[in-house]
């Protein structure tokens, strides 16, 4: 089962509070049923049948995009949740991260430019020669890059890049048993 971060401050935002309850519930339905890239296969019929309500795509988009575009219509059957990537993974897109690579391939398949993703600050290209990315130690051993700090649910590295913490790491953080030096770049668990 997928796990997602949710913004608790949504309960203080007018656009959300002003919606009828079935649209609020549908917002969370979309967040729960989109893929790991924030792409939602539009299926109002399923939601309306489960909840015994009637929603239309045009009314959903009117409510959700009030004052700010939160849903981008890719096609009649596919929507993109605008802030999903940055909220779930941070402002850096790194092609060397397997999850990011998978998301990038989905975006390419649906003609979504990475530069069009709101909040994305840094795009890291694929490394063609992996040896360029490996730092050598004094004895010829590879040194693993360790985090220098932890901010919210992200490890921050000396080059400014951020990496989301995995579930085990988040648990250790909640137990105050995770130090920045315990987090190695590229290892999420």
N, C-alpha and C positions, 0 to 999 in steps of 0.2 A: 504494500500500500504506500502510495506517495505521501510524503509529509511536506507541508508548505508553511512558510512564515506568513503570518497575517498581521495587518496593521491595526492595532487596537484604537488608534486615534481616528479611525473611520467613523466611530460613534460620536465624533464631535464635528464632522463635516456636513455642511448644509445639504450638499447634493445628495448625500446618502440618506440623511434624516428625512428629507422631504419626499422620498419615494414611498409608494405604498409597500406594505410588508412583503407582498409576493415578489416584488422587484429586488428588495433587499436580500431575500432568500435566494433569488436567482443569481445575484452577484456572487454569493458564496458558492452556489452550485457551479458556476463557471470556473471560479478559482479552484474548486475541488476536482473538476472534470477536464480541465485543460491538460495538455501534455507538458513535458518538462521545459518546453520552449515558450509556453504561454499561448499556444495555439489551441483554440476551442472549436471543435466540430459542432456547428450549430445544430442543436436538437431540442427545440422548444417542445415538441410533441411529448418526448419522454418526461421532461420536467412538469409540463402542464398535466399530464396523466397522473403522475405521482402525487402532485400537490392539489389536483382538482381545481386548477385556476386556468385563466386564458390570458396568454401574453402574445404579443406580436413583435417580430423583429424590429419594426420601425419604432414602436413605443419603448422597447428595451434600449435601443440605441439613443433615443431622445433622452431618457432618464440617465443612462450611464454616461453619456457624453455632455451632460449639462455643464456649461462653464469651462470644460476642458475635455479634450479627447482622451478617453480612457480605453476605448475599444476601437481598433482599426479594422475595417471590413476588408478582408483579403478577397473574399468571394461571398456569394449568397450562403455558402455552406461552411465558411471558415472565417473566424475572427481572431485577431491578435490582441491580447491584453497588453496595452502599451508599456506599462511600467514593470511588467512581470520579471523580465530578465534582471534588471538592475536591482529590484527588490530582493529577489531570491539569490542572486549570485554576485552582486556587487557591480561597480562601474567599469570593470576591466574585462574585456573579452580576450581570451587567450586560446589560440588555435591549438596549442600544445596540451590543453586540458581536454581529456576525452569527452566530458560532459559538454563543454563549450563547443568542441568540434561537432558533436552530434547535433547540437542546437543550430550551429552555423550551417550545417548541411540541410536541415529542415528549412531554415530561412531561405537558403539559396533555391531549394526546390519550389518554394512559393514566391520567389522573386521579391524577397524582403531584403533590402540593403541593410547591412549591419550599421552603417552610419546613420540610418534613419531611426534607430532604436533610441528613444528618449532616455537621457541620463547616462548613456554609455560614453565614458570619457577616454578610455584607452583601448586601442585595438592592437594586440600583440600578434605579429605574423608568425607563421609556421617557421620553425628553425629547420633549415635545409640540412645542415651538418650538425648532428647531435653533439659532436666533440666541442663545438664552439660554446655550448651551453654548460659544459662540465668544467668546474674549477678544480685545478690540481693543487694538492697539498704539498708541503715540503718534502714528504717522503714518497710522493707519487700517488698517494691515495686520493680518491675523490672526496671532496668535502660537500656535505649536504647543506643546502641553505636553510637556515632556521629562522623562524619568525623573530622579530624584534619587539613586537607588542601584540596585544589582543584587544580589538575594539568591537564591542557587541558580540556578534557571532562570526567574526572574521579574524584571521591571523594576518598581520601586516609584516611585510618583509622589507629589508633595507633598500630595495630598489623601488619601493612605494607600491608594489603590487599587493593585492589582497586575495586571500583564499578563504572560502567558506569553511567552517569547521564541520566535521562529520558528527554523527549522533554520539559516538563514544567520546569524542573530544568535547562535545557540548555537555555531556554528563559529567566528565571530569572537571570542566569549567564550573558547573553548578555546584560541585563539591569542593571548589577552590583547590583542586588538585592538578590544574593544568597551568603550566608556565609557558611563556612564549618560546623558550628554547626547546620545549617538548614537541613543537609543531614543525615538521619538515616540509618544505615546499614540494607540492605534488602528492603528498600523502594525506588523504582524507579518510578517516575511519570513524 
